[in-house]
Amino acid sequence: MNEHVAGRSTESGAASPLALVTRPEPRVAVVTMSKPASRNALSLAMIGELRSSFRALAADDGISAIVLAAEGPAFCAGHDLKELNARRADGGAGRAFFKETMDACAALMLEIVRCPKPVIAAVHATATAAGCQLVATCDLAVAAETANFCTPGVNIGLFCSTPMVALTRNVPRKRAMEMLLLGDMIGAADAAEYGLVNRVVPAVEVMAEALTLARRIAAKSPVTVAIGKEAFYAQIEQPLADAYSYAANVMVENMLRRDAEEGIGAFLEKRKPEWKGC
């Protein structure tokens, strides 16, 4: 297994990896949040390392699918509230740091959405607030039967406004409002019913299931998957007629790609396609 530390933080004055990138099998990468002591909270340093990891993998032609995982007792506890609260002593009561952190977190979510490689969350434990947002932002999600999810900001006087963006694009409105207004934990089965996660499996099978999905995606034409992912997020925000017009143009351009010619030819000739990624 090849390993690469995406970056090193200087939190608490000590260098330590926060995001570890591994390549467990051909064309598949795993990005692991690695600060279990803070429940993988999204400190500014953690956000920076995750962004760096996803940017590097987006540009890596040897990778076709990415799994986002975590170490420790939680998947991700959301924003690092201790870090944020400590900056209230800054000028402007911390406004500049709060803005920097929220903007960086939003940029991370956009990195995942805009990454041409599908990103699969492997959620082994609790994901709260911006951690729940991270799960909702990923293209697919596998959760442990024991995993829990919530957007509890309303309980501490800080509404989960940015998590709301991803949440409302993945679950029905009434379900999203219930999660946002009550701040209650929901279990993995409810998360699957809501549409927040795709599959629920025993905790020991989470990574294996996520890797199975990644492996199946990695076997497809990478250029076709990239075209499809970009088009999915573009059309879903458009009015119906505009979406059809946009998607029709995408299909025309896709038809002109070498992999579409190869794939259709292979289907008609009843043979396995040989993808070239173009």
N, C-alpha and C positions, 0 to 999 in steps of 0.2 A: 504494500500500500504506500503510495507516495503521499507525503504530507508537506504542507506549506503553511507557515504562520502568516496570515494576511497582514498583520500589523502588530505593533507593540505600543501599549498605552503607557502613560506616565502617571496613572492614578496612584494616589498616596505616595508619590515620589519613586515608585518601583516599577520597572519595566515588566510587563506580563502580557501574554497573548490573550486577547479577548475574542477573536474570531479565528478559528482554525479551519483551514481548507484541506480536505483529504480527497483522494481519488480512488475509491474502493474497487472500481471496475472500469473497463473502457467506456469512455464518453460520458461518465457520470461523476459529478463532484458533490461533496457534502460540505456545507458550511455549518460549523458548530459554534454556537455561542458558548463561551467558556469562562464565565465568571459566576459559578454556582453560589458563592458566598453572598452575592447581592441578588440572587435569584435571576441572574442574567438581565438586570435592569438596563434600560436603554440610556446609559450615560452618554454624554457627548462623545467620549472616546469610543464606546461600543458602537454607536451609530457610525462614526467615522470608519471604523474597521470593517463593519458590515458593508458600507458603501464601497469601500476599496475592493473588498472581496467580490461583490457582484459586478463591479465595473470590469475587473480583471477577467472574470469568467465569461462575461458577455462578449469579450473580445477574443476569447480562446476558441479557435476552430476545432480543438480536440474535445470540447465539451458540448453535449447536446441537451443535458438535463441536470438540474441542481436540486439537492435536498437541503432544506434548512432545518437543523436540529439544535439541541441544547443539552448541556450537562447539568446535573444536580437535581434538586427537589422541585424545581419549577421550570417551565419552558421559558417564560419571560414575564417579569412582574410589571412591565410597562416602564414609564419614565423613572429615572432615578430621583425620587423625591428628596432624599437627603442632599444630593448635589444641587438640586434646584433651590431648596429652602436655604441652603448655606449662602447662596448668592443674593439673598435679599439685602445683605449688608453693602452690596455694590451701589454705586451711584445710580439714581433713578429706581431704587428699590429692586434692582435686578432685571429691569425690563430688557436691557440689551442682551443679557445671557439667556433669558427666557425666549426671546425672539430667535436668537441663534440656534438654540436647541430645537425649538418647534419647527423652524425652517429646515434644519438638518434632518429631522425625523421625517418630515414630509418628502424631502428629497430622497431619502432611503426608500420610502414606499414607491416613489416614482421609478427609482432604479429597478426595483423588482418588477413592476408592471411593464416597463420599457425594455427589460432584458429580453433578448430574442430567444433565450432558452427557458422553457417552463420551469417554475420553481415550486417545489412540493414541500409543504410544512410537515415535519414529523413531530407531532405534539405528544410528548410522553407524559406531560403533567400540566399543571395549571398555567393558563395564559390570561393575564388580566390587563385591562386598559390598553396602552399602546402595544402590549404583547398580544392581546386579542386582535388588535388592528393588524399586527404583523401576520397573524394566521389568515385573517380575512383578505389581506393583500396578496398572499401567495396564490398561484393559479390553481393548485390542488392542496388538499390537506388530509392527512391521516391522523387520527387521534386515538389515544389509549382509552380503553373503557373507563378508566379511573380519572381521566383528564377533566378539568373544569374550565369554564370560560366566564368572564364577566367584564363589564365596563362600569367600575364602581366609583368613578370620579364624583358623581353626584353625592355620594356619602361623605366626602371630605371637602365639599365646597368647590370642587374643580370639575366642571362638566367635561365629559369625554368628547370634546368637540372634534378633535382630529381623528380619533378612533371611529367616530360616527361616520366619517367620509367613506372609509372602507366597509364598515358594517352595513350601511344602508345600500351599498352596491352589491351586497351578497345575501342579505336576508330580507324577508318581507317587512314592510314599513311598521306594521303593528308589533311584530316581534322585536324589531330594532328599537322602537320607542320604549317597549317594556324593559328591555335590557338597559337602556340608557337612563330611564327615569327611576327605576327601582335599584339598579346596581347590584342585583342578586346574582349569585353563581348559578350557572346552568351546567348540567352534566353533558357528557359526550353524546349520549343518545339524543338529547334535545338539540344539541348543536348540529347533529346530522339532520334531524328533522327540519330545523330552521334553514339548512343549506350553508351553514358556516364551515362544515367539514364534509368531506366526501365519504370517508370510511371510518369505521370504529372497530378496533381490534384489541385483543389482549395486549397489555403493556409490553410484554416481551417480544411482540411481533410488529411493533410500530415501525422500527427502522427497516425491517425486512420487507414490509408491505410498501413503504415509501420507495425503497430501492427497486422493488418489482415494477412499480409505476414508472420510475425513472428509466429503468432498463427498457421497458416497452416503448416509451417515447423516444429513447435514444436510437431505437432500431428503425425509426421512421426517417424520411428525408429531412435533414436539418433545415434546409431552406424552406421547405413546405411548412414545417412547424412554425418557423419564424414568421412567415407570411401570415399564417393563420392566427397566431397569437396577437400580432399587431392589429390585424383586421378585427379580431374579436373585441378588443377594447375600444377601437375607434368607432365601430358601427353601433355599439351598445349605447353610446351617448347621443346618437343622431335620431332625428325624426324618421319614421318608417320609410318614407319615400327616399329620403336622402341616404338612409342606410342601404337600401336595395341598390341604388345607383352606385354608391361607393363599393359595395361588395361585388357588383357585376364587373366593375373595372378591375378590382383585385383579382377576380377569377380569370379575366382575360390575360393579365400580366402573369399570373401563375401558370396558365396554360402554355405560355411561351418559354417557360423555364425548362431546362434540360431534364430535370428530375421528373417533371410532369409527363414529358414525352416518354421517358424511360418507364415510369410507373404504369402509365396507361398501356404502353406497348407490352410490358411484362404481364399485365393482367389479361390482355387479349391473347397473348401467346402462352398463357398458363405456365409462367416461370417466375422465379424470384427476382425482383428488381435489384439493380446495382446502383445505389445512390452515389451521386457525385457532389451533392451539396451545392448545386448551381441551377 
